[in-house]
């Protein structure tokens, strides 16, 4: 067996011990992260032989570290009666604050509306003490404003750096919650499991905080600083955000590489132990290779990189190593082994609401297979093979049938069954199982294209009150070809159709003429059948499914419907008329006919 297979077998042998050691180990490494101090880069973090660092050290030695980044106090003097007196009093107040090394004389602006006072800290601009001093000055500002009647503001490059760092540090937890929340939602959709996304998100938190801990220990506390050519100091403000964003993407990649193989094997076999071992063995080499490449790329920037890049590079290198080798390749299989089959459990209520994400391309494979199957019977306008329809309440057992272009079909069955078939062919509901294509477009991957070829028509109460001409025009407008024609052309088609209705009707009700303004509800039953049939097929769809308002049981009614439908349908239009059992062969029309008996599905005979 490969090294990866041996490793995962050992992990599955002692899953609890491996999980505890991994979590406690990363947790201990993450402890220094509690002391994370963020700041913008300054001259003190530059290499010792750089001109920036030499100038920084000279100023610190000659004047004091605070002179590298003095604070500015801006004073609004518009309400002052004695500018210089107020500035002098304020200077004395500032000098009395602990941590202040020097306060300059106040200088009014040429317009005498603003004053500037420079305040120098006893400590370096990027030190914690200077941050505390800025906070102390701002806490006292309201008292000074009330005493002297002048508005104050603590600013300067150092204060701005403190503000930026504080804003970023305050945003870390909300940003982390958003990232973790997104990862849970995305992985929930991918793996259809509660355990997998929560485990992946918590593993990401462990690896990120452990990476923060290493960065703090080296760049703030100075561990191994000489070995890595690092000058201890605050961490770059943007490092945590960048580290979390980049590491999140890589961590989720590694998670998908490993766990998708486990899910695939579990779906196939149902054996959780076999699924973990096989899935791990398939993805371990990919994760190892990818992690090593990224680790060495980022690690190369640490010894000789710029002071700005070093903490980011080290954090990414360590974070990738922790996430790939400790979390994904050790902790993940251990936790999966602890949960066993429960690792793939998802409540039905959640499963219905979460969209499906096909990261493995299973839907594409199924689509290719369905297209190949449909191409073999592309001469058929509709082909169903062991098709199961419905839901838990109403289900139509496996049926198989073939419809050709231009065929006239009696679809025999109870109304519930025929409506189920119509809804499926029209794309309103998906088949439970089996194969189905309409016009060469397989379900469900090309259901929209198939839907464009199918129309379902059944007279509604409102149709009985709609003038015949308007009803025909509305039906034609739903058609892709007829609907694109100009209204004038459609009106001509409407008049032509009504002439054909009257021509056919002359055989059944001589002397009774139907016009565009005729109301179907006021016509005789026979006239109404002719109008309904003309409207049903008026859209010229490839497949037209017709469901009369009242289920057809009378032989004469059925004969009239078929003569009308056959007369108005185009030669290549497939027409299916729903009727009640028993099934009877069509003998009243010359067009090719057939019967699809849904009532005989249990006997295995569907198409006659």
Residue, then its C-alpha position, 0 to 999 in steps of 0.5 A: x500500500x502507498x504511504x497515504x493509504x498506510x497513514x489513513x489506516x493508522x488515523x482510522x485505527x486511533x481516530x479519537x487520539x489523533x483528533x485530540x492531539x491535532x486539535x490541542x496541538x494547533x490550539x497551543x500553537x495559536x495561543x500567541x495570537x491573543x497578543x496580536x498587535x497590528x500596525x502599518x509598516x515603519x522604518x523600524x522594521x526595515x533591514x539594518x543596512x537600509x537607509x530607512x533603518x539607518x535614518x530611523x535609528x539615528x533619530x531614535x538615538x539623537x532625539x528619541x524614538x517618538x520623533x520618528x512619528x510625532x502626533x499632531x493636535x489640530x485646534x479650532x481657534x475660530x471662537x478664541x479671544x486670545x489665540x496664543x494664550x489658549x495654545x499655551x494653556x493647551x500645550x501645558x495640558x498636553x505635556x502633563x499627559x503620561x507618555x508625552x516626551x515633548x510638546x511643541x509651541x502652538x502655531x496658528x495658521x495664516x488665517x488665524x482660524x486653526x492651530x497646530x501643536x506637535x506632540x512627541x511620544x516617549x516611545x516608538x510610533x508603532x509601539x503599544x505605548x504610543x497606541x495607548x497614548x493616542x487613546x489617552x489623548x482622545x479620552x481627554x479631548x472632550x474635557x479640554x474642549x469644554x475648558x477652552x471652548x475650542x474643538x480639538x483633533x488628534x491626528x498625524x501619520x502615527x495616529x492615522x496608522x493607529x486608526x487604520x490598524x484598529x479598524x482592521x483589527x475590529x473587522x477581523x472577527x466579523x470577516x472571519x464569521x462571514x468567511x466561515x459562514x460562507x464555507x459552511x453554506x457552500x460545503x453544505x450544498x456540495x456534500x449534502x452533510x452537516x458534519x462535513x462543512x462544520x468540520x471544514x470550517x472549524x479546521x480552517x479556524x484552527x489552521x488560521x489561528x495557529x498561523x497567527x500564533x506563529x507570526x506573533x511568536x516570530x515577528x512580535x516576540x522575536x523567536x528565531x528572529x536572527x535565524x530568519x533575519x527578522x526585526x521584532x515589531x508589530x505585524x502588518x495591519x493587512x496581514x490577517x485579512x490577506x492570510x484569511x482570504x488566501x488560506x480560505x480558498x486553499x483550505x476549501x480546495x484541499x477539503x474538496x479534493x479529499x472529501x469529494x472522493x470519500x463522498x463518491x465512494x460512500x454513495x457507491x458502496x455505503x461503506x464509510x471505512x472503505x469510502x474514507x480510505x479510498x477517497x483519501x488515497x485518491x486525493x492525498x497526492x494531489x493535496x500533498x503536491x499542491x501544498x508543498x508547492x505553495x509552501x515553498x513558494x511563500x517560504x522563499x520570501x521569508x529570509x530575504x524578503x521585504x519587511x512588509x512581505x515577510x509576515x504575510x509570506x510566513x503566515x501563508x506558508x505555515x498556514x498552508x502546512x498546518x491546514x494541508x498536513x494537520x487539518x485536512x490529511x490528519x484531522x479530517x479522516x480522523x473525524x470522519x472515522x469518528x462519525x462513521x455513516x453519520x458524517x453524511x447525514x443531512x435533515x430532509x428539511x435542510x436538503x430541500x432548501x439547499x441548492x445542489x452543487x455539482x463539483x464533480x461534474x456528475x450532472x455533465x456526465x449524466x447529460x452526455x449519457x442522456x444526449x447519446x441515448x436520445x440521439x439513437x431515437x432522434x426520429x421519435x418526437x417523444x420517447x420514454x423508457x422505464x419512466x417513473x412519474x409523480x411523488x409520494x402521493x401520486x406515482x405512475x410506475x415505469x412506462x415506456x412509449x414512443x411517439x412519432x412526428x405527425x402521429x395522433x394519439x389517444x392517451x388513456x388513463x384517469x385524470x390524475x394520471x394524464x395530468x401527471x404525464x402532461x405536467x412532466x412533458x411540459x417541464x413543470x415537474x421532473x421525472x422520478x427516474x427513467x429516461x425521457x426525451x422530447x424532440x431529441x432533448x433529454x430530461x432533465x438537462x435540456x428540459x427548457x428546450x424540450x418545453x419549447x416543443x410541448x404545449x398543453x391545452x385544456x379549456x378553462x372557465x374564462x375561455x368560454x367567455x372569450x371571443x373565438x377570434x381573440x382566443x385564437x390570436x392569444x394562442x398563436x402569440x404563445x407560439x415561437x414562430x407564429x408569435x413573432x409574426x406581425x398582428x396583421x398576419x396573425x389576423x389573417x391566420x385567425x380568419x383562415x382558421x375560422x373559415x376552416x371551422x365553418x367548413x368542417x361545421x357545415x357537416x354537423x350543423x348546416x347554416x350555423x356560422x361562427x364568427x370572430x366575435x362568437x362566444x364559445x359558451x353560447x355555442x352548441x356542444x358540437x360547435x364548441x368542440x370544433x372551436x376548442x380543437x382549433x384553439x388547442x393546436x393553433x400554436x403549431x407546437x411540435x407536441x400538443x397535449x389536449x385535455x377536454x374539460x369533461x373526460x371523454x367517455x362517449x364514442x361520438x364525442x371522441x370521434x368528433x374531437x379527433x376529426x376536429x383535431x386532425x383537421x386543424x393540426x399541421x401534418x407534422x404536429x403530434x397531437x395527444x388527446x386525453x380520454x378515460x379507459x378503456x383504450x380503443x383504436x382510432x379508426x375515424x381518421x386517416x392520419x397515423x394513429x396510436x394509443x398510449x394506455x396509462x391504465x395498463x401500465x401494471x400489465x407492461x403494455x403501454x403503447x399499442 
